[in-house]
Amino acid sequence: EADIYQTPRYLVIGTGKKITLECSQTMGHDKMYWYQQDPGMELHLIHYSYGVNSTEKGDLSSESTVSRIRTEHFPLTLESARPSHTSQYLCASSAYRGQATEAFFGQGTRLTVV
Amino acid sequence: AQRVTQPEKLLSVFKGAPVELKCNYSYSGSPELFWYVQYSRQRLQLLLRHISRESIKGFTADLNKGETSFHLKKPFAQEEDSAMYYCALRGWGKLQFGAGTQVVVTP
């Protein structure tokens, strides 16, 4: 079934640890996005990608990095986690179909850094 | 620079009453505008897009380029409409969201 998957769903980790949040989509989409969202709050775009080997920073400055080696995979990495990184991270993908472009979202990863 | 503004953080309405969520945008080109909805414990999902001019779950939204607005309306709110609603704009490859409006429909 075509979908977008994020793992893990929940992560509690200590300060200073390196973490990678996984995002994979089986929808054949070219564009992928990472958003940071505190509960019930605004979504902030932190990274996006047009396709393989393309990555761009979003509007919100983030210490995280991303890579896009395969179309379906768009992992986000924090080299050294800090309590300020505690948030929910949403991954999304979209394709251009004529004039209809719609983003599909994963379930999110709720990260807590202690 | 593109920007999406949702001035209301919370909208509380009675069941059966009309509801209108405001969205204003700034963008130099021709925007693609969307409304997304997030129900409790569910994923963020598309509600409707301006290009389709459709009505979904009784909701409609009209793009007003003169006023740079894309307000979401429903004539009779239902309890199941309680959710978080986000206006979004796609421009220059980025999909940018407003701050969101929490809608609470009380019986």
Backbone of each chain as ProteinMPNN parsed JSONL, in Angstrom:
{"seq_chain_A": "EADIYQTPRYLVIGTGKKITLECSQTMGHDKMYWYQQDPGMELHLIHYSYGVNSTEKGDLSSESTVSRIRTEHFPLTLESARPSHTSQYLCASSAYRGQATEAFFGQGTRLTVV", "coords_chain_A": {"N_chain_A": [[0.838, -1.189, 0.0], [0.582, 2.193, -0.884], [2.249, 4.6, 0.948], [3.477, 6.775, 3.588], [6.082, 6.52, 5.814], [7.209, 6.823, 9.13], [9.821, 6.341, 11.391], [11.48, 6.184, 14.588], [8.228, 6.089, 16.266], [8.105, 7.249, 18.739], [10.69, 8.647, 20.716], [13.003, 8.719, 23.255], [15.814, 10.227, 24.412], [19.215, 10.73, 25.535], [21.01, 13.765, 26.269], [23.396, 14.911, 23.924], [23.597, 12.652, 22.394], [23.744, 11.056, 19.172], [21.25, 11.037, 16.711], [19.024, 9.552, 14.323], [16.228, 10.214, 12.457], [13.898, 8.366, 10.734], [12.433, 8.405, 7.465], [10.351, 7.199, 5.038], [8.882, 6.748, 1.845], [6.435, 5.216, -0.196], [5.213, 6.137, -2.413], [6.196, 7.081, -4.703], [6.917, 9.734, -4.928], [8.524, 12.836, -5.786], [9.147, 15.125, -4.275], [10.046, 15.875, -0.941], [9.616, 16.595, 2.559], [10.562, 18.005, 5.739], [9.104, 18.823, 8.789], [8.918, 20.706, 11.838], [7.049, 20.505, 14.739], [5.516, 21.731, 17.557], [3.205, 20.471, 20.021], [-0.073, 21.008, 18.897], [0.63, 23.348, 17.707], [2.183, 25.671, 15.383], [3.402, 24.517, 12.205], [6.715, 24.213, 11.296], [8.801, 24.555, 8.581], [11.693, 22.769, 8.081], [13.495, 21.378, 6.451], [13.717, 20.558, 2.929], [13.297, 18.708, -0.133], [13.852, 18.353, -3.604], [14.337, 16.126, -5.033], [16.42, 13.23, -5.708], [19.647, 13.691, -4.365], [19.188, 16.356, -3.889], [18.821, 18.858, -1.546], [17.411, 21.257, 0.639], [17.46, 24.023, 2.906], [14.878, 24.911, 5.195], [12.477, 27.324, 6.414], [12.799, 27.59, 9.14], [15.551, 27.776, 11.171], [17.679, 25.064, 11.727], [19.535, 22.673, 13.567], [19.748, 20.22, 12.533], [20.496, 17.787, 9.947], [19.94, 16.59, 6.6], [19.579, 13.961, 4.142], [19.369, 12.769, 0.767], [19.58, 10.209, -0.82], [18.271, 8.193, -2.018], [15.199, 8.057, -3.821], [12.966, 7.349, -2.3], [13.641, 7.714, 0.339], [14.344, 9.758, 3.135], [16.099, 10.692, 5.433], [16.539, 12.287, 8.651], [19.012, 13.799, 10.591], [20.416, 14.342, 13.785], [23.308, 15.443, 15.098], [24.176, 15.869, 17.705], [22.137, 15.619, 20.187], [19.99, 17.906, 21.937], [18.147, 19.248, 24.774], [16.572, 21.345, 23.733], [15.854, 20.409, 21.283], [13.678, 18.874, 21.621], [10.6, 17.912, 20.42], [7.919, 17.476, 18.002], [8.433, 15.787, 14.985], [7.596, 15.972, 11.66], [7.271, 14.247, 8.633], [6.828, 14.644, 5.142], [5.544, 14.091, 1.814], [5.282, 14.844, -1.692], [3.909, 15.054, -5.016], [4.036, 16.381, -8.328], [1.174, 16.778, -10.031], [-0.171, 17.675, -12.798], [-2.045, 20.458, -12.167], [-2.535, 19.903, -9.619], [-1.308, 19.599, -6.549], [-0.515, 17.802, -3.765], [0.33, 17.258, -0.406], [1.357, 14.461, 1.476], [1.341, 13.192, 4.727], [3.433, 11.707, 7.243], [3.086, 9.75, 10.296], [4.525, 10.979, 12.215], [7.314, 11.679, 14.432], [7.812, 11.699, 17.788], [10.033, 13.379, 19.64], [11.986, 13.335, 22.533], [14.393, 14.876, 24.409], [16.488, 14.295, 27.012]], "CA_chain_A": [[0.0, 0.0, 0.0], [1.36, 3.424, -0.95], [2.139, 5.33, 2.208], [4.681, 7.416, 4.061], [6.353, 5.883, 7.095], [8.221, 7.437, 9.965], [10.237, 5.576, 12.568], [10.467, 5.602, 15.463], [7.093, 6.974, 16.574], [8.494, 7.959, 19.959], [12.098, 8.459, 21.045], [13.525, 9.464, 24.395], [17.246, 10.034, 24.296], [19.988, 11.607, 26.377], [21.725, 14.889, 25.659], [24.685, 14.611, 23.316], [23.536, 11.475, 21.52], [23.431, 11.232, 17.752], [20.023, 10.326, 16.361], [18.507, 9.668, 12.96], [14.799, 9.962, 12.298], [13.724, 7.785, 9.407], [11.215, 8.705, 6.704], [10.321, 6.512, 3.759], [7.576, 6.798, 1.18], [6.27, 4.274, -1.306], [4.25, 6.808, -3.274], [6.858, 7.517, -5.923], [6.971, 11.192, -4.952], [9.841, 13.462, -5.903], [9.388, 16.122, -3.241], [9.874, 15.462, 0.449], [9.725, 17.723, 3.478], [10.573, 17.786, 7.185], [8.555, 19.914, 9.585], [8.975, 20.595, 13.283], [5.789, 20.991, 15.275], [5.176, 21.513, 18.957], [1.801, 20.028, 20.052], [-1.112, 22.0, 18.653], [1.228, 24.625, 17.298], [2.52, 25.884, 13.986], [4.391, 23.654, 11.558], [7.844, 24.969, 10.771], [9.553, 23.816, 7.577], [13.113, 22.791, 8.411], [14.244, 20.891, 5.286], [12.933, 19.972, 1.854], [14.1, 18.117, -1.206], [13.152, 18.233, -4.88], [14.59, 14.799, -5.57], [17.698, 12.637, -5.298], [20.811, 14.592, -4.243], [18.724, 17.731, -3.709], [18.307, 19.196, -0.215], [17.366, 22.692, 0.885], [17.022, 24.388, 4.252], [13.577, 25.556, 5.233], [12.373, 28.653, 7.011], [13.245, 27.565, 10.53], [16.929, 27.311, 11.301], [17.728, 23.805, 12.46], [20.861, 22.062, 13.651], [19.674, 18.905, 11.921], [20.879, 17.659, 8.546], [19.173, 15.584, 5.867], [20.192, 13.436, 2.926], [18.395, 12.184, -0.171], [20.362, 9.352, -1.708], [17.265, 7.418, -2.766], [13.945, 8.807, -3.965], [11.969, 7.005, -1.296], [14.188, 7.786, 1.689], [14.731, 11.139, 3.459], [16.364, 10.68, 6.874], [16.963, 13.512, 9.331], [20.019, 13.453, 11.601], [20.92, 15.306, 14.766], [24.628, 14.922, 15.518], [24.288, 15.934, 19.164], [20.808, 16.044, 20.626], [19.882, 18.777, 23.11], [16.742, 19.389, 25.21], [15.851, 22.283, 22.858], [15.392, 19.671, 20.1], [12.45, 18.162, 21.974], [9.513, 18.391, 19.576], [7.445, 16.46, 17.072], [8.982, 15.962, 13.647], [6.692, 15.423, 10.647], [7.8, 14.085, 7.285], [5.763, 14.682, 4.137], [5.991, 13.979, 0.434], [4.289, 15.274, -2.672], [4.28, 14.955, -6.421], [3.352, 17.358, -9.159], [0.273, 16.135, -10.986], [-0.891, 18.764, -13.426], [-2.111, 21.61, -11.277], [-2.957, 19.435, -8.29], [-0.199, 19.097, -5.752], [-0.994, 17.52, -2.412], [1.338, 16.642, 0.453], [0.915, 13.394, 2.366], [2.146, 13.258, 5.939], [3.622, 10.545, 8.091], [2.486, 9.817, 11.633], [5.351, 11.841, 13.06], [8.181, 11.151, 15.479], [7.862, 12.602, 18.946], [11.378, 13.279, 20.208], [12.244, 13.956, 23.837], [15.812, 14.827, 24.767], [16.56, 14.52, 28.462]], "C_chain_A": [[0.883, 1.253, 0.0], [1.146, 4.231, 0.322], [3.462, 6.015, 2.501], [4.882, 6.987, 5.515], [7.444, 6.638, 7.838], [8.532, 6.517, 11.129], [11.39, 6.286, 13.251], [9.296, 6.553, 15.661], [7.41, 7.841, 17.787], [9.952, 7.643, 20.252], [12.459, 9.353, 22.222], [15.019, 9.177, 24.434], [17.986, 11.057, 25.148], [20.709, 12.696, 25.593], [23.073, 14.436, 25.117], [24.677, 13.419, 22.378], [23.248, 11.875, 20.08], [22.181, 10.418, 17.419], [19.679, 10.539, 14.89], [17.036, 9.306, 12.966], [14.574, 9.499, 10.848], [12.4, 8.207, 8.777], [11.322, 8.017, 5.354], [8.93, 6.617, 3.167], [7.575, 5.847, -0.015], [5.27, 4.831, -2.307], [4.881, 7.27, -4.572], [6.984, 9.022, -6.046], [8.402, 11.7, -5.092], [10.144, 14.366, -4.712], [9.148, 15.53, -1.854], [10.219, 16.619, 1.359], [9.89, 17.195, 4.903], [10.035, 19.048, 7.866], [8.785, 19.626, 11.068], [7.7, 21.218, 13.833], [5.686, 20.692, 16.754], [3.673, 21.247, 19.036], [0.795, 21.161, 19.884], [-0.607, 23.332, 18.146], [1.547, 24.62, 15.804], [3.507, 24.84, 13.482], [5.492, 24.541, 10.989], [8.623, 24.086, 9.797], [11.035, 23.916, 7.902], [13.988, 22.286, 7.268], [13.262, 20.459, 4.197], [13.863, 19.531, 0.74], [13.246, 18.005, -2.459], [13.279, 16.823, -5.458], [15.944, 14.302, -5.094], [18.817, 13.674, -5.395], [20.434, 16.064, -4.165], [18.22, 17.92, -2.291], [18.407, 20.704, -0.03], [16.962, 22.93, 2.33], [15.69, 25.121, 4.181], [13.632, 26.904, 5.921], [12.898, 28.707, 8.442], [14.657, 26.997, 10.584], [16.967, 26.066, 12.174], [19.152, 23.278, 12.459], [20.881, 20.667, 13.031], [20.171, 18.955, 10.482], [20.05, 16.558, 7.914], [19.998, 15.091, 4.693], [19.098, 12.829, 2.062], [19.178, 11.396, -1.223], [19.434, 8.499, -2.569], [15.967, 8.215, -2.767], [13.023, 8.588, -2.779], [12.412, 7.297, 0.136], [14.724, 9.189, 1.987], [14.983, 11.234, 4.965], [16.855, 12.028, 7.4], [17.87, 13.124, 10.495], [20.336, 14.639, 12.499], [22.219, 14.731, 15.315], [24.762, 14.88, 17.03], [22.984, 16.505, 19.72], [20.888, 16.902, 21.891], [18.419, 18.883, 23.514], [15.93, 20.34, 24.33], [15.354, 21.605, 21.58], [14.114, 18.874, 20.388], [11.281, 18.764, 21.214], [8.937, 17.196, 18.824], [7.974, 16.808, 15.688], [8.081, 15.221, 12.65], [7.39, 15.374, 9.303], [6.633, 14.077, 6.313], [6.365, 14.503, 2.755], [4.887, 14.449, -0.49], [4.83, 15.084, -4.065], [3.521, 16.024, -7.178], [2.493, 16.611, -10.169], [-0.547, 17.246, -11.629], [-0.885, 19.968, -12.523], [-2.521, 21.208, -9.866], [-1.759, 18.889, -7.553], [-0.656, 18.967, -4.31], [0.121, 16.85, -1.632], [0.684, 15.597, 1.341], [1.886, 13.343, 3.538], [2.279, 11.9, 6.602], [2.976, 10.766, 9.443], [3.279, 10.708, 12.58], [6.231, 11.056, 14.016], [8.214, 12.165, 16.611], [9.18, 12.369, 19.666], [11.451, 14.017, 21.536], [13.716, 13.771, 24.167], [15.937, 15.203, 26.246], [18.008, 14.791, 28.902]], "O_chain_A": [[1.82, 1.357, 0.792], [0.014, 4.508, 0.719], [4.437, 5.86, 1.767], [3.969, 7.08, 6.335], [8.457, 7.037, 7.262], [7.631, 5.981, 11.773], [12.202, 6.927, 12.583], [9.372, 7.714, 15.258], [7.031, 9.011, 17.85], [10.4, 6.512, 20.062], [12.253, 10.567, 22.196], [15.436, 8.02, 24.484], [17.452, 12.125, 25.449], [20.979, 12.55, 24.401], [23.797, 13.679, 25.764], [25.642, 13.196, 21.647], [22.602, 12.888, 19.809], [22.07, 9.252, 17.799], [20.002, 11.569, 14.3], [16.647, 8.23, 13.42], [14.997, 10.146, 9.89], [11.385, 8.347, 9.46], [12.282, 8.234, 4.615], [7.929, 6.581, 3.883], [8.566, 5.702, -0.731], [4.563, 4.074, -2.973], [4.192, 7.793, -5.448], [7.142, 9.54, -7.151], [9.352, 11.094, -4.597], [11.263, 14.373, -4.201], [8.19, 14.792, -1.626], [10.996, 17.505, 1.004], [9.432, 16.102, 5.237], [10.447, 20.169, 7.567], [8.84, 18.473, 11.496], [7.318, 22.321, 13.443], [5.76, 19.533, 17.165], [2.926, 21.75, 18.197], [0.81, 22.141, 20.628], [-1.331, 24.326, 18.155], [1.216, 23.683, 15.078], [4.341, 24.343, 14.237], [5.215, 25.509, 10.28], [9.054, 22.991, 10.158], [11.58, 25.017, 7.99], [15.127, 22.734, 7.134], [12.136, 20.051, 4.483], [15.031, 19.915, 0.675], [12.079, 17.617, -2.4], [12.452, 16.384, -6.257], [16.545, 14.88, -4.189], [18.917, 14.424, -6.366], [21.288, 16.93, -4.357], [17.294, 17.229, -1.865], [19.359, 21.341, -0.481], [16.216, 22.144, 2.913], [15.415, 25.853, 3.23], [14.682, 27.541, 6.003], [13.382, 29.743, 8.896], [14.922, 25.893, 10.109], [16.352, 26.028, 13.239], [19.881, 23.42, 11.477], [21.922, 20.011, 13.009], [20.257, 20.023, 9.876], [19.518, 15.694, 8.611], [20.984, 15.714, 4.299], [18.044, 12.429, 2.554], [19.399, 11.854, -2.344], [19.767, 8.134, -3.696], [15.677, 8.955, -1.827], [12.375, 9.521, -2.305], [11.616, 7.139, 1.062], [15.472, 9.749, 1.186], [14.166, 11.797, 5.693], [17.497, 12.798, 6.686], [17.543, 12.237, 11.283], [20.5, 15.77, 12.043], [22.226, 13.661, 15.923], [25.384, 13.971, 17.579], [22.767, 17.717, 19.719], [21.712, 16.675, 22.777], [17.535, 18.636, 22.694], [14.72, 20.162, 24.193], [14.521, 22.166, 20.868], [13.542, 18.27, 19.481], [10.993, 19.955, 21.333], [9.394, 16.064, 18.98], [7.965, 17.967, 15.275], [7.838, 14.021, 12.776], [8.023, 16.344, 8.884], [5.563, 13.557, 6.63], [7.556, 14.738, 2.552], [3.71, 14.454, -0.127], [6.037, 14.967, -4.277], [2.487, 16.511, -6.721], [3.001, 15.908, -11.043], [-1.527, 17.706, -11.043], [0.183, 20.453, -12.147], [-2.817, 22.058, -9.026], [-1.248, 17.824, -7.899], [-1.133, 19.932, -3.714], [0.791, 15.959, -2.155], [-0.398, 15.813, 1.888], [3.1, 13.437, 3.359], [1.381, 11.061, 6.54], [2.397, 11.819, 9.709], [2.772, 11.138, 13.616], [5.93, 9.914, 14.365], [8.588, 13.323, 16.426], [9.415, 11.3, 20.229], [11.033, 15.169, 21.649], [14.221, 12.649, 24.201], [15.54, 16.291, 26.662], [18.265, 15.003, 30.087]]}, "seq_chain_B": "AQRVTQPEKLLSVFKGAPVELKCNYSYSGSPELFWYVQYSRQRLQLLLRHISRESIKGFTADLNKGETSFHLKKPFAQEEDSAMYYCALRGWGKLQFGAGTQVVVTP", "coords_chain_B": {"N_chain_B": [[9.008, 37.38, -0.068], [7.206, 34.498, 0.986], [4.219, 34.135, 2.893], [1.955, 32.954, 5.339], [-0.956, 33.689, 7.054], [-2.899, 33.047, 9.834], [-5.219, 34.41, 11.682], [-6.75, 33.68, 13.885], [-6.386, 31.828, 16.763], [-7.969, 30.115, 18.187], [-11.233, 28.879, 17.729], [-14.418, 28.813, 18.8], [-17.467, 27.298, 18.441], [-21.05, 26.771, 18.307], [-22.792, 23.723, 17.703], [-24.29, 23.42, 14.547], [-24.106, 26.068, 13.961], [-22.73, 28.635, 11.782], [-19.346, 28.482, 10.558], [-16.264, 30.145, 10.114], [-13.019, 30.204, 9.023], [-10.22, 32.178, 8.976], [-7.78, 33.038, 6.525], [-4.95, 34.554, 5.339], [-2.611, 35.51, 2.828], [0.71, 36.132, 1.584], [2.372, 36.497, -1.379], [4.346, 36.592, -4.268], [3.883, 35.46, -6.758], [1.671, 33.259, -8.596], [-0.245, 31.634, -6.369], [-0.475, 28.316, -4.928], [-2.981, 27.125, -2.985], [-4.065, 25.602, 0.042], [-6.146, 23.835, 2.38], [-5.484, 22.126, 5.296], [-6.24, 19.519, 7.642], [-6.154, 18.408, 10.999], [-7.207, 15.928, 12.878], [-7.877, 14.779, 16.227], [-5.266, 12.763, 17.371], [-4.709, 11.823, 14.833], [-3.186, 11.76, 11.543], [-1.948, 14.675, 9.872], [-3.896, 15.881, 7.254], [-5.021, 16.462, 3.871], [-7.63, 18.76, 3.344], [-8.971, 20.471, 1.49], [-8.289, 21.976, -1.737], [-7.47, 24.978, -3.511], [-7.533, 24.928, -6.257], [-9.291, 23.007, -7.058], [-11.821, 23.803, -6.444], [-13.789, 22.631, -4.838], [-16.232, 21.1, -2.604], [-15.741, 19.818, 0.503], [-16.709, 17.651, 2.983], [-18.658, 19.484, 3.568], [-17.311, 21.855, 3.731], [-16.079, 24.814, 2.181], [-13.842, 26.857, 0.272], [-12.785, 29.938, -0.907], [-10.643, 31.453, -3.184], [-9.459, 34.648, -2.993], [-7.943, 36.821, -4.806], [-7.606, 39.546, -4.855], [-7.908, 40.379, -2.208], [-6.048, 38.793, -1.152], [-6.753, 36.36, 0.185], [-7.959, 33.285, 1.614], [-10.267, 32.05, 2.825], [-11.867, 29.634, 4.929], [-14.98, 28.005, 4.988], [-18.017, 26.877, 6.538], [-21.418, 26.185, 6.535], [-22.983, 24.977, 8.549], [-21.839, 23.888, 11.437], [-20.524, 20.797, 12.68], [-20.133, 18.408, 15.373], [-18.064, 16.645, 14.814], [-16.371, 18.174, 13.369], [-14.568, 19.345, 14.986], [-11.263, 20.109, 15.386], [-7.832, 20.702, 14.383], [-7.008, 23.204, 12.143], [-5.168, 23.997, 9.268], [-3.969, 26.452, 7.114], [-2.31, 26.454, 4.002], [0.376, 27.249, 1.79], [1.795, 26.75, -1.345], [4.758, 27.586, -2.833], [7.498, 28.43, -4.89], [8.628, 25.908, -4.638], [8.442, 25.315, -1.917], [6.365, 24.207, 0.756], [4.38, 25.892, 2.783], [3.052, 26.511, 5.996], [0.341, 28.03, 7.848], [-0.174, 29.267, 11.235], [-2.202, 27.812, 12.305], [-5.588, 27.023, 13.31], [-7.51, 26.218, 16.018], [-10.46, 24.497, 16.139], [-13.367, 24.229, 17.982], [-16.272, 22.547, 18.424], [-19.217, 22.797, 20.064], [-21.932, 21.002, 21.589]], "CA_chain_B": [[8.904, 36.184, 0.78], [5.841, 34.024, 1.124], [3.784, 34.118, 4.274], [0.56, 32.553, 5.551], [-1.4, 34.205, 8.347], [-4.198, 32.634, 10.37], [-5.264, 35.294, 12.842], [-7.457, 33.107, 15.036], [-5.759, 30.63, 17.314], [-9.041, 29.25, 18.665], [-12.581, 29.258, 17.313], [-15.374, 27.962, 19.496], [-18.8, 27.522, 17.877], [-22.068, 25.789, 18.659], [-23.246, 22.822, 16.65], [-25.321, 24.0, 13.709], [-23.775, 27.469, 13.645], [-21.727, 28.742, 10.716], [-17.971, 28.668, 11.004], [-15.377, 30.684, 9.092], [-11.627, 30.296, 9.442], [-9.569, 33.149, 8.107], [-6.413, 32.786, 6.065], [-4.42, 35.542, 4.406], [-1.297, 35.099, 2.381], [1.491, 37.055, 0.76], [3.179, 35.727, -2.336], [4.481, 37.446, -5.442], [3.433, 34.784, -7.968], [0.35, 32.641, -8.495], [-0.064, 30.636, -5.307], [-1.319, 27.137, -4.746], [-3.425, 27.209, -1.601], [-4.679, 24.391, 0.57], [-6.511, 23.698, 3.784], [-5.219, 20.816, 5.882], [-6.92, 19.328, 8.922], [-5.561, 17.394, 11.88], [-8.1, 15.464, 13.925], [-7.158, 14.274, 17.389], [-4.565, 11.477, 17.239], [-4.613, 11.407, 13.442], [-2.228, 12.487, 10.729], [-2.336, 15.851, 9.116], [-4.379, 15.437, 5.942], [-5.582, 17.509, 3.033], [-9.078, 18.946, 3.365], [-9.308, 20.885, 0.134], [-7.304, 22.819, -2.441], [-8.216, 26.033, -4.202], [-7.605, 24.658, -7.693], [-10.383, 22.078, -7.335], [-13.083, 24.49, -6.201], [-14.684, 21.569, -4.389], [-16.738, 21.143, -1.23], [-15.385, 18.585, 1.194], [-17.331, 17.594, 4.317], [-19.453, 20.696, 3.74], [-16.426, 23.013, 3.752], [-15.653, 25.43, 0.942], [-12.878, 27.955, 0.429], [-12.651, 30.713, -2.137], [-9.44, 32.255, -3.299], [-9.7, 36.041, -3.349], [-6.6, 37.35, -5.079], [-7.58, 40.97, -4.518], [-7.711, 40.499, -0.762], [-5.061, 37.747, -0.814], [-7.34, 35.556, 1.255], [-8.437, 31.942, 1.267], [-11.002, 31.7, 4.04], [-12.568, 28.349, 4.934], [-16.313, 28.22, 5.541], [-18.998, 25.791, 6.582], [-22.641, 26.842, 7.013], [-23.532, 24.351, 9.76], [-20.764, 23.111, 12.061], [-20.849, 19.539, 13.347], [-19.161, 18.094, 16.434], [-16.905, 15.968, 14.224], [-15.483, 19.174, 12.747], [-13.585, 19.782, 15.979], [-9.936, 19.705, 14.901], [-6.898, 21.796, 14.112], [-7.036, 23.499, 10.71], [-4.016, 24.746, 8.806], [-3.931, 26.976, 5.761], [-0.962, 26.23, 3.483], [0.69, 27.844, 0.49], [2.964, 26.201, -2.024], [5.383, 28.528, -3.743], [8.944, 28.27, -5.024], [9.033, 24.587, -4.176], [8.205, 25.114, -0.488], [4.993, 24.13, 1.25], [4.449, 26.639, 4.041], [1.796, 26.461, 6.736], [0.019, 29.032, 8.845], [-0.022, 28.844, 12.631], [-3.269, 26.895, 12.664], [-6.745, 27.453, 14.1], [-8.182, 25.122, 16.715], [-11.92, 24.642, 16.112], [-14.083, 23.418, 18.964], [-17.717, 22.615, 18.195], [-19.905, 22.312, 21.266], [-23.334, 20.651, 21.297]], "C_chain_B": [[7.44, 35.784, 0.901], [5.489, 33.897, 2.599], [2.314, 33.719, 4.331], [0.154, 32.985, 6.957], [-2.79, 33.674, 8.682], [-4.372, 33.391, 11.675], [-5.92, 34.697, 14.08], [-6.77, 31.837, 15.495], [-6.83, 29.61, 17.729], [-10.383, 29.8, 18.217], [-13.546, 28.283, 17.979], [-16.768, 28.3, 18.979], [-19.75, 26.45, 18.383], [-22.411, 24.949, 17.443], [-24.379, 23.485, 15.881], [-25.063, 25.451, 13.319], [-22.776, 27.511, 12.501], [-20.333, 28.939, 11.312], [-17.14, 29.174, 9.831], [-13.984, 30.817, 9.672], [-10.899, 31.193, 8.45], [-8.139, 32.732, 7.77], [-6.048, 33.895, 5.078], [-3.01, 35.148, 4.027], [-0.593, 36.257, 1.688], [2.422, 36.21, -0.093], [3.193, 36.503, -3.635], [3.961, 36.789, -6.719], [2.005, 34.285, -7.839], [0.431, 31.506, -7.483], [-0.923, 29.394, -5.51], [-1.698, 27.14, -3.273], [-4.225, 25.985, -1.211], [-5.193, 24.648, 1.989], [-6.242, 22.259, 4.194], [-5.914, 20.748, 7.232], [-6.215, 18.224, 9.702], [-6.552, 17.076, 12.992], [-7.271, 14.857, 15.041], [-6.57, 12.895, 17.119], [-4.519, 10.957, 15.801], [-3.56, 12.241, 12.718], [-2.822, 13.761, 10.175], [-2.756, 15.385, 7.706], [-5.006, 16.603, 5.188], [-7.097, 17.563, 3.194], [-9.547, 19.386, 1.976], [-8.235, 21.806, -0.422], [-8.048, 23.811, -3.309], [-8.441, 25.68, -5.661], [-8.829, 23.801, -8.037], [-11.754, 22.72, -7.193], [-14.163, 23.5, -5.733], [-15.197, 21.849, -2.984], [-16.451, 19.793, -0.603], [-15.943, 18.651, 2.613], [-18.111, 18.879, 4.61], [-18.638, 21.974, 3.775], [-16.165, 23.51, 2.329], [-14.645, 26.525, 1.259], [-12.725, 28.634, -0.912], [-11.388, 31.541, -2.093], [-9.818, 33.653, -3.77], [-8.34, 36.7, -3.542], [-6.496, 38.827, -4.718], [-7.294, 41.196, -3.047], [-6.642, 39.536, -0.257], [-5.552, 36.911, 0.362], [-7.824, 34.219, 0.709], [-9.175, 31.409, 2.493], [-11.782, 30.411, 3.857], [-13.923, 28.535, 5.622], [-17.126, 26.937, 5.554], [-20.271, 26.369, 7.193], [-23.18, 26.273, 8.326], [-22.477, 23.44, 10.387], [-21.301, 21.862, 12.75], [-19.771, 19.235, 14.387], [-17.907, 17.435, 15.873], [-15.966, 16.914, 13.484], [-14.447, 19.698, 13.733], [-12.214, 19.224, 15.604], [-9.064, 20.945, 14.806], [-6.855, 21.978, 12.598], [-5.855, 24.393, 10.338], [-4.221, 25.19, 7.364], [-2.495, 26.826, 5.258], [-0.822, 26.814, 2.092], [1.911, 27.149, -0.089], [3.487, 27.24, -3.0], [6.882, 28.317, -3.741], [9.421, 26.954, -4.413], [8.746, 24.292, -2.719], [6.711, 25.031, -0.208], [4.992, 24.72, 2.657], [3.076, 26.696, 4.688], [1.607, 27.696, 7.614], [0.116, 28.439, 10.234], [-1.124, 27.898, 13.085], [-4.369, 27.536, 13.478], [-7.386, 26.223, 14.714], [-9.678, 25.41, 16.702], [-12.526, 23.685, 17.13], [-15.57, 23.624, 18.732], [-18.41, 21.993, 19.398], [-21.375, 22.049, 20.965], [-24.331, 21.648, 21.873]], "O_chain_B": [[6.55, 36.635, 0.915], [6.338, 33.594, 3.437], [1.526, 34.106, 3.469], [0.842, 32.679, 7.931], [-3.734, 33.834, 7.909], [-3.738, 33.052, 12.674], [-5.675, 35.154, 15.197], [-6.593, 30.894, 14.724], [-6.621, 28.4, 17.633], [-10.649, 30.999, 18.304], [-13.489, 27.076, 17.743], [-17.205, 29.448, 19.065], [-19.334, 25.379, 18.825], [-22.328, 25.409, 16.304], [-25.306, 24.041, 16.47], [-25.735, 25.992, 12.441], [-22.054, 26.541, 12.268], [-20.168, 29.481, 12.405], [-17.284, 28.703, 8.703], [-13.791, 31.472, 10.696], [-10.962, 30.984, 7.238], [-7.409, 32.17, 8.586], [-6.761, 34.133, 4.104], [-2.297, 34.524, 4.812], [-1.222, 37.228, 1.266], [3.146, 35.342, 0.395], [2.16, 37.019, -4.061], [3.628, 37.491, -7.673], [1.22, 34.827, -7.061], [1.116, 30.512, -7.727], [-1.958, 29.431, -6.176], [-0.823, 27.156, -2.407], [-4.958, 25.41, -2.015], [-4.734, 25.552, 2.687], [-6.694, 21.31, 3.554], [-6.148, 21.767, 7.883], [-5.745, 17.239, 9.132], [-6.719, 17.855, 13.93], [-6.12, 14.47, 14.841], [-7.274, 11.977, 16.697], [-4.308, 9.764, 15.585], [-3.109, 13.276, 13.209], [-4.037, 13.898, 10.033], [-2.058, 14.602, 7.064], [-5.456, 17.585, 5.778], [-7.766, 16.53, 3.182], [-10.41, 18.751, 1.369], [-7.396, 22.337, 0.307], [-9.142, 23.517, -3.792], [-9.443, 26.092, -6.246], [-9.341, 23.855, -9.155], [-12.734, 22.235, -7.757], [-15.305, 23.546, -6.192], [-14.677, 22.707, -2.272], [-16.867, 18.754, -1.116], [-15.674, 19.6, 3.35], [-18.209, 19.306, 5.761], [-19.203, 23.065, 3.842], [-16.045, 22.717, 1.395], [-14.604, 27.049, 2.372], [-12.555, 27.973, -1.936], [-11.098, 32.23, -1.115], [-10.427, 33.815, -4.827], [-7.675, 37.085, -2.581], [-5.432, 39.304, -4.322], [-6.533, 42.092, -2.68], [-6.37, 39.481, 0.942], [-4.876, 36.771, 1.382], [-8.062, 34.057, -0.488], [-8.75, 30.435, 3.113], [-12.294, 30.126, 2.774], [-14.011, 29.139, 6.691], [-16.957, 26.049, 4.718], [-20.215, 26.981, 8.26], [-23.768, 27.003, 9.124], [-22.254, 22.331, 9.903], [-22.388, 21.871, 13.327], [-18.648, 19.733, 14.3], [-16.811, 17.639, 16.394], [-14.897, 16.508, 13.026], [-13.538, 20.428, 13.339], [-12.033, 18.009, 15.516], [-9.486, 22.063, 15.1], [-6.684, 21.009, 11.859], [-5.579, 25.398, 10.993], [-4.601, 24.394, 6.505], [-1.554, 27.052, 6.02], [-1.779, 26.864, 1.32], [2.927, 26.981, 0.585], [2.762, 27.713, -3.875], [7.472, 28.053, -2.694], [10.466, 26.89, -3.765], [8.798, 23.133, -2.309], [5.903, 25.699, -0.852], [5.528, 24.13, 3.595], [2.066, 26.904, 4.016], [2.571, 28.32, 8.06], [0.445, 27.265, 10.401], [-1.002, 27.255, 14.127], [-4.129, 28.472, 14.24], [-7.762, 25.291, 14.003], [-10.117, 26.448, 17.196], [-12.234, 22.49, 17.133], [-16.071, 24.744, 18.831], [-18.216, 20.818, 19.709], [-21.996, 22.773, 20.187], [-25.539, 21.48, 21.706]]}, "name": "protein", "num_of_chains": 2, "seq": "EADIYQTPRYLVIGTGKKITLECSQTMGHDKMYWYQQDPGMELHLIHYSYGVNSTEKGDLSSESTVSRIRTEHFPLTLESARPSHTSQYLCASSAYRGQATEAFFGQGTRLTVVAQRVTQPEKLLSVFKGAPVELKCNYSYSGSPELFWYVQYSRQRLQLLLRHISRESIKGFTADLNKGETSFHLKKPFAQEEDSAMYYCALRGWGKLQFGAGTQVVVTP"}
